[in-house]
Amino acid sequence: MICDCCGCLTKRRRVRKHHWYKGRLYVIENVLAELCQECGERYFLATTLDAIDQLLAGNHPVKETLLIEVVPM
């Protein structure tokens, strides 16, 4: 695949994705994505994003709970 941002090639990799679902922020590990080798832009298939939503909609395992800060600029 060619990156829309810089025109370089992407490579399929497993990444960590920040994902909002029903007003809550989740960190999903081991998500398949196309990752640009030059600029780092990530591309996810719609089926992958749907699968994440389905996972979060059900009873899912929680590896860790994090406390994050939201800071205005």
HELIX and SHEET records of a PDB file:
HELIX    1   1 ALA A   46  ALA A   57  1                                  12    
SHEET    1   A 3 THR A  10  TYR A  21  0                                        
SHEET    2   A 3 ARG A  24  CYS A  36 -1                                        
SHEET    3   A 3 ARG A  42  TYR A  43 -1                                        
END                                                                             
